[in-house]
């Protein structure tokens, strides 16, 4: 998939544009992407924004995906291109008409697919009807109940992995860089990959999860490690049947199911016994069916 950050980085062509922020690239987003991809004879292009518009306007929002992961998911959806538009204060001040003429028109946009409630331009004054009046072939996509980035954030913060899977169409993920931890897992017989997660990214509810990372099943701990009196949040994954060095590497961890809450134990032996049960549960876990 070609990736561009300015109109001049794209070759001349007639384009079907999927327009949106696409945080999480969930099932609702994929309906928008499908329209762009199915437009015969046109280049399918996702026009997306970074940073997230709400963040750029000074609001706090925990993102479901980094830009890097978003682009990977867009590529997996078989789009020809992604055009990443910098969401700056200057962009936010553009009128809807100026946005259309400076962002969409220069790249040869003919078809625009977007969620029916998509708004753009200064004061969010622009909508899809305006784009139609400006001469674009507009394809609104009706919203699906229970499928939105905001709802998925709520589900994950509540630890409701299975319901999040239904909205995402894939297992939710935690992404970060593997860094050195306190090495305690190794002394217990279960060495873990410790993730440094970007503070801008959402981390699901504390607990123990079954999932996968780097092609291996994994038992994942998200929380403060209360047995040892921890206070700092940690994301740690024990990769089953893995041998190797992941330090410094980017790691994307899938969460398949939440096994239990984190807790302190009467003894370290009890903790190790429970970790063994968690690992066995991860070994037996089934990756959720995805659409």
C-alpha positions as CSV (number, residue, x, y, z in Angstrom):
1,X,0.0,0.0,0.0
2,X,1.3,3.4,-1.0
3,X,1.5,5.9,1.9
4,X,1.6,9.7,1.3
5,X,1.6,12.7,3.6
6,X,1.1,15.4,1.0
7,X,-1.0,15.5,-2.2
8,X,2.0,15.8,-4.5
9,X,3.3,12.4,-3.2
10,X,0.4,10.7,-4.9
11,X,0.5,10.0,-8.6
12,X,-2.2,11.5,-10.8
13,X,-5.4,9.4,-10.8
14,X,-9.1,9.2,-10.2
15,X,-9.8,8.2,-6.7
16,X,-12.4,6.6,-4.5
17,X,-11.7,8.0,-1.0
18,X,-12.6,6.4,2.3
19,X,-12.6,9.4,4.6
20,X,-12.2,9.2,8.4
21,X,-9.9,8.9,11.3
22,X,-10.2,5.1,11.4
23,X,-9.0,4.6,15.0
24,X,-9.1,0.9,15.5
25,X,-10.2,0.1,11.9
26,X,-13.3,-1.6,13.3
27,X,-16.2,-3.3,11.4
28,X,-17.9,0.0,10.8
29,X,-14.8,1.5,9.3
30,X,-14.4,-1.6,7.1
31,X,-17.8,-0.9,5.6
32,X,-16.5,2.5,4.5
33,X,-13.2,1.0,3.2
34,X,-15.2,-1.7,1.3
35,X,-17.0,1.0,-0.8
36,X,-13.7,2.6,-1.8
37,X,-12.1,-0.7,-2.7
38,X,-15.2,-1.8,-4.7
39,X,-15.2,1.3,-7.0
40,X,-14.0,-0.2,-10.3
41,X,-11.5,1.9,-12.3
42,X,-10.7,4.2,-9.4
43,X,-7.7,4.1,-7.0
44,X,-8.9,3.2,-3.5
45,X,-7.5,5.7,-1.0
46,X,-8.0,6.0,2.7
47,X,-7.7,9.6,3.8
48,X,-7.0,9.6,7.5
49,X,-5.8,12.1,10.1
50,X,-2.9,12.3,12.5
51,X,-2.8,13.2,15.2
52,X,-6.3,12.3,16.2
53,X,-8.5,15.5,15.7
54,X,-9.8,15.4,19.2
55,X,-6.2,15.2,20.6
56,X,-5.0,18.0,18.3
57,X,-7.8,20.2,19.7
58,X,-6.7,19.6,23.2
59,X,-9.0,16.8,24.3
60,X,-7.8,13.7,26.1
61,X,-8.5,10.5,24.2
62,X,-6.9,7.0,24.5
63,X,-6.3,5.6,21.0
64,X,-7.1,2.1,20.0
65,X,-4.1,2.0,17.6
66,X,-1.0,3.8,16.8
67,X,-0.6,5.4,13.4
68,X,1.8,2.6,12.4
69,X,-0.7,-0.1,13.3
70,X,-3.6,1.8,11.7
71,X,-1.7,1.9,8.4
72,X,-1.0,-1.9,8.7
73,X,-4.7,-2.6,9.2
74,X,-5.6,-0.4,6.2
75,X,-3.1,-2.3,4.1
76,X,-4.6,-5.5,5.3
77,X,-8.0,-4.2,4.0
78,X,-6.5,-4.2,0.5
79,X,-6.6,-0.4,0.0
80,X,-4.3,0.9,-2.7
81,X,-3.2,4.0,-0.8
82,X,-3.4,5.8,2.5
83,X,-3.1,9.6,2.6
84,X,-2.2,10.8,6.1
85,X,-3.4,14.4,6.6
86,X,-1.7,16.3,9.4
87,X,-4.4,17.5,11.7
88,X,-3.0,20.9,12.7
89,X,-4.6,24.1,14.1
90,X,-4.4,25.5,10.5
91,X,-6.3,22.5,9.1
92,X,-8.9,22.9,11.9
93,X,-9.5,26.5,10.9
94,X,-10.3,25.7,7.2
95,X,-13.9,26.1,6.2
96,X,-15.5,22.9,4.9
97,X,-15.2,24.3,1.4
98,X,-11.5,25.0,1.8
99,X,-11.0,21.5,3.2
100,X,-12.6,20.0,0.2
101,X,-10.5,22.1,-2.2
102,X,-7.2,21.7,-0.4
103,X,-7.4,18.1,0.7
104,X,-9.8,16.1,-1.5
105,X,-9.8,17.9,-4.9
106,X,-6.0,17.9,-5.4
107,X,-5.8,14.1,-5.2
108,X,-8.4,13.5,-7.9
109,X,-11.2,12.5,-5.5
110,X,-14.4,11.4,-7.3
111,X,-16.1,9.2,-4.8
112,X,-16.2,9.9,-1.1
113,X,-17.3,7.2,1.3
114,X,-17.7,8.0,5.0
115,X,-19.8,7.4,8.0
116,X,-23.2,9.1,7.7
117,X,-22.4,11.4,10.7
118,X,-18.9,12.5,9.4
119,X,-18.3,16.2,10.0
120,X,-15.3,18.3,9.0
121,X,-14.1,21.9,8.6
122,X,-14.1,24.8,11.1
123,X,-16.6,24.2,13.8
124,X,-17.4,20.8,12.3
125,X,-19.7,22.7,10.0
126,X,-19.2,20.4,6.9
127,X,-21.1,17.2,6.2
128,X,-21.6,14.8,3.4
129,X,-24.4,16.7,1.9
130,X,-22.1,19.7,1.4
131,X,-19.6,17.4,-0.4
132,X,-22.3,16.3,-2.7
133,X,-23.2,19.9,-3.5
134,X,-19.5,20.5,-4.3
135,X,-19.7,17.8,-7.0
136,X,-18.4,14.7,-5.3
137,X,-20.1,11.4,-5.6
138,X,-20.9,10.8,-1.9
139,X,-21.5,7.3,-0.5
140,X,-22.8,7.6,3.1
141,X,-22.4,4.5,5.4
142,X,-25.0,4.2,8.1
143,X,-23.8,3.6,11.6
144,X,-24.1,0.2,13.2
145,X,-25.5,0.1,16.7
146,X,-22.7,-0.8,19.2
147,X,-19.9,-0.3,16.8
148,X,-17.8,2.8,17.3
149,X,-14.3,3.6,18.5
150,X,-15.8,5.2,21.6
151,X,-17.8,2.1,22.5
152,X,-14.9,-0.2,21.9
153,X,-12.8,1.9,24.3
154,X,-15.5,1.6,26.9
155,X,-15.7,-2.2,26.5
156,X,-11.9,-2.6,26.8
157,X,-11.7,-0.5,29.8
158,X,-14.3,-2.7,31.4
159,X,-12.4,-5.9,30.3
160,X,-15.1,-7.0,28.0
161,X,-12.8,-8.6,25.4
162,X,-15.4,-10.8,23.7
163,X,-17.8,-7.9,23.0
164,X,-14.9,-5.8,21.8
165,X,-14.0,-8.5,19.3
166,X,-17.5,-8.4,17.9
167,X,-17.2,-4.7,17.2
168,X,-13.6,-4.8,15.9
169,X,-14.0,-7.9,13.8
170,X,-10.6,-9.0,15.2
171,X,-9.0,-9.5,18.7
172,X,-8.1,-6.2,20.4
173,X,-4.5,-5.5,20.8
174,X,-1.9,-3.9,23.0
175,X,1.2,-2.5,21.3
176,X,4.5,-1.4,22.6
177,X,8.3,-1.8,22.6
178,X,9.9,-4.6,24.6
179,X,12.0,-3.2,27.4
180,X,13.9,-4.7,30.3
181,X,11.8,-5.4,33.4
182,X,12.7,-6.5,36.9
183,X,13.5,-10.0,35.7
184,X,11.2,-11.5,38.3
185,X,9.3,-13.6,35.8
186,X,12.5,-15.4,34.9
187,X,13.2,-16.3,38.5
188,X,9.6,-17.8,38.7
189,X,10.2,-19.9,35.6
190,X,8.0,-17.7,33.3
191,X,10.2,-15.0,31.7
192,X,8.0,-12.2,30.2
193,X,8.3,-9.6,27.5
194,X,7.7,-6.2,29.2
195,X,6.0,-3.6,27.0
196,X,6.6,0.1,27.1
197,X,3.3,1.4,25.8
198,X,2.8,4.9,24.4
199,X,0.8,6.9,26.9
200,X,-1.5,8.0,24.1
201,X,-2.7,4.4,23.5
202,X,-5.5,2.7,25.4
203,X,-4.5,-0.2,27.8
204,X,-7.4,-2.5,28.7
205,X,-8.7,-3.3,32.2
206,X,-6.2,-4.8,34.6
207,X,-6.3,-8.5,34.7
208,X,-4.8,-11.7,33.2
209,X,-5.5,-12.5,29.6
210,X,-4.9,-15.3,27.1
211,X,-3.8,-14.2,23.6
212,X,-0.9,-14.3,21.2
213,X,2.1,-12.3,20.2
214,X,4.8,-12.8,17.6
215,X,3.1,-15.9,16.3
216,X,3.1,-17.6,19.8
217,X,0.3,-18.1,22.3
218,X,0.7,-15.9,25.3
219,X,-0.4,-15.4,28.9
220,X,-0.6,-11.6,29.4
221,X,-0.7,-9.7,32.6
222,X,-1.9,-6.1,32.7
223,X,-1.7,-4.3,36.0
224,X,0.5,-3.4,39.0
225,X,1.6,-6.9,40.1
226,X,-0.1,-6.6,43.5
227,X,1.5,-9.7,45.0
228,X,4.8,-7.7,45.1
229,X,3.1,-4.5,46.1
230,X,3.6,-2.9,42.7
231,X,2.1,0.5,42.0
232,X,3.3,1.2,38.4
233,X,1.2,-0.2,35.6
234,X,2.9,-3.0,33.6
235,X,2.0,-4.9,30.5
236,X,3.8,-8.3,30.5
237,X,3.5,-11.3,28.2
238,X,4.8,-14.8,28.6
239,X,5.1,-16.3,25.1
240,X,4.6,-20.0,25.2
241,X,7.3,-22.1,23.6
242,X,9.3,-19.1,22.6
243,X,13.1,-18.8,22.7
244,X,14.8,-15.7,21.6
245,X,15.4,-12.0,22.4
246,X,12.7,-9.4,21.8
247,X,14.4,-6.5,23.6
248,X,14.0,-3.3,21.6
249,X,11.4,-4.7,19.2
250,X,7.9,-3.5,18.6
251,X,5.4,-6.1,19.8
252,X,1.7,-6.3,19.0
253,X,-0.2,-8.5,21.5
254,X,-3.6,-9.9,20.7
255,X,-6.0,-10.4,23.6
256,X,-8.4,-13.3,23.1
257,X,-10.1,-13.6,26.5
258,X,-9.8,-12.2,30.0
259,X,-9.0,-15.1,32.3
260,X,-9.2,-13.4,35.7
261,X,-8.5,-10.3,37.8
262,X,-5.0,-9.7,39.1
263,X,-4.6,-10.3,42.8
264,X,-2.0,-11.0,45.6
265,X,-1.5,-14.5,46.8
266,X,-0.8,-16.1,50.2
267,X,2.7,-17.2,49.1
268,X,5.0,-17.1,46.1
269,X,4.4,-20.8,45.6
270,X,0.6,-20.1,45.3
271,X,1.4,-17.4,42.7
272,X,3.6,-19.7,40.7
273,X,0.9,-22.4,40.8
274,X,-1.7,-19.9,39.5
275,X,0.7,-18.7,36.7
276,X,0.9,-22.3,35.6
277,X,-2.9,-22.6,35.4
278,X,-3.0,-19.3,33.5
279,X,-0.4,-20.6,31.0
280,X,-2.3,-23.8,30.5
281,X,-5.5,-21.8,29.9
282,X,-3.6,-19.7,27.3
283,X,-2.4,-22.9,25.7
284,X,-6.0,-24.2,25.4
285,X,-7.6,-20.8,24.4
286,X,-9.2,-20.5,21.0
287,X,-8.6,-17.3,19.0
288,X,-12.0,-15.6,18.7
289,X,-13.9,-15.9,15.4
290,X,-13.4,-12.8,13.4
291,X,-15.4,-11.4,10.5
